[in-house]
Amino acid sequence: MVPEQRTKQTTRNNNYLMTMINGKTNLVGLIGNPVGHSLSPTIHNAALTKMGLNWCYVALPCKTENLST
């Protein structure tokens, strides 16, 4: 297979198609509290998938006291 050619495994998740995470997936996300209401993962993952990028945007809940400055 030529490096430019990619096959995608997809799964139905929250009414949009999301590329499966693998060892080459780049992760990016939002850290905070609360983050459960954020639409960022849905919006960003739709754009990343549309662009054909092997990236995944995640919301990571983290209490302020667990962060260092």
N, C-alpha and C positions, 0 to 999 in steps of 0.2 A: 504494500500500500504506500502511495506517495504521501509524505508528511502533510501536505495541504488537504488531503482527503480525510475527513473524520466521519465516523459513524456515531450517532447519538442514541443512547438508550434513554427513553423518556418515561415518565410516570405521571399520572393525573394527580395533582396536588392543589387543593384550594382553587379549583376551576381553571388552572393554567398548566401548561406543560413546563416541566422543570428538568434540566439536564441532570443526570445522575452524577453525584460526587465521586471522584476517583482520586488516585494518587497524584494526578497532575492538575487537579482543580485548585485554582486560586481562591482563597476565602477573603471576604471583606465584610464589614458589618458595622452595626450600631451597638454601642455599649451604653447602658443607662438603666434607670429605674423610674418609672415603668417604661417598658418597650413593647408590651403585648398589643397595644393599640396601634402601633406604627404600621403604616402602609408601605414603608420603604422597602422591605423585602419583596413584596409583591411587585411593586413598580420596577425596582432595580433588576430583579431576576427576569422579568419579562423583557426588559431592554437587553440584558446580557445574553439571553437566549436568542433574541432576534438578531443580535450582532454576531452570533456564532462563537461567542467566547466561552471558554471553560472556566467560568467564575461562578461563585455562589455568594449571595448577600444574605447574612443572617442577623437577627436581632438577639443580642446577648444580654439578658437581665443581670445586673450587677448592682448591689447596694453600694452607696457612697462610701461607707466605712470599709469596704473591701478593696477600695482603690487607693493607690499611693500617689503622692505628688512628686 
